[in-house]
Each structure stands twice: as C-alpha cells, then as structure tokens.
C-alpha cells in the first residue's frame, strides 16, 4: 500500500520561509495540473497552460507527463520537452512554467507502507 501527495509550497516575500498551502492526494489514475478550473490541481498562474501536465499512476509508480512544452516543466534540474514523461521520486520538486521565479513550486511525496512479515 502506498500514499502519494503533491504539496503546494511557496516562499514568503518578507521572510523567505517555506510554507505549505495545499496538499493534494494522488488517488486517481491520472491527475491534471493547470490553470483550468477543470484541472485536478488548479494553479492561478498566468504562465501556466490550462492543462500543463499530468501525474500518471502505474501500480505504485508515478510519472509526470508534460502536456504543453512552451513554458517548460521541470522536475529538479530536468526539463521535460514535448510530451515526455519522467518518473517521480519522493521529494522531487516540480516547477511549472516560471513558477520558481514566482516563489512557488509543487513537491511530490510518496510514502510506502512497509508491511511486517507475519510470524
């Protein structure tokens, strides 16, 4: 059993302290990210496409797939180009468009429950 989440994180202008605004559970087979109100994770950010990216679940693995390439989607230092996808790892930072320069980002969290062997 595993639980995966996307955390919306940002830094405050005054203190540069990292804060968390929202947490989104990744229960669905696909979770869309964009500024469209129909997106599962809706970002109020003009440099983000209506449907910018999707997180796709395959078994207990999660992949970020870019749906539009113009503004750029990054996982850490890796930029996704076109409709490429990358497997997400616990703690990965996802930058949508120029979100990093605006002081916010998404963070992937994947918690795996380890079952103890029965005696």
Secondary structure in CASP SS format (residue, H / E / C, confidence):
PFRMAT SS
TARGET T0000
AUTHOR 0000-0000-0000
METHOD secondary structure of the structure
MODEL  1
X C 1.00
X E 1.00
X E 1.00
X E 1.00
X E 1.00
X E 1.00
X E 1.00
X E 1.00
X E 1.00
X E 1.00
X E 1.00
X C 1.00
X C 1.00
X C 1.00
X C 1.00
X C 1.00
X C 1.00
X E 1.00
X E 1.00
X E 1.00
X E 1.00
X E 1.00
X E 1.00
X E 1.00
X E 1.00
X C 1.00
X C 1.00
X C 1.00
X C 1.00
X E 1.00
X E 1.00
X E 1.00
X E 1.00
X E 1.00
X C 1.00
X C 1.00
X C 1.00
X C 1.00
X C 1.00
X C 1.00
X E 1.00
X E 1.00
X C 1.00
X C 1.00
X C 1.00
X C 1.00
X C 1.00
X C 1.00
X C 1.00
X C 1.00
X C 1.00
X C 1.00
X E 1.00
X E 1.00
X E 1.00
X E 1.00
X E 1.00
X E 1.00
X C 1.00
X C 1.00
X E 1.00
X E 1.00
X E 1.00
X E 1.00
X E 1.00
X E 1.00
X C 1.00
X C 1.00
X C 1.00
X C 1.00
X C 1.00
X C 1.00
X E 1.00
X E 1.00
X E 1.00
X C 1.00
X C 1.00
X E 1.00
X E 1.00
X E 1.00
X C 1.00
X C 1.00
X C 1.00
X C 1.00
X E 1.00
X E 1.00
X E 1.00
X C 1.00
X C 1.00
X C 1.00
X C 1.00
X C 1.00
X E 1.00
X E 1.00
X E 1.00
X E 1.00
X C 1.00
X C 1.00
X H 1.00
X H 1.00
X H 1.00
X H 1.00
X C 1.00
X E 1.00
X E 1.00
X E 1.00
X E 1.00
X E 1.00
X E 1.00
X E 1.00
X E 1.00
X E 1.00
X C 1.00
X C 1.00
X C 1.00
X C 1.00
X C 1.00
X C 1.00
X C 1.00
END
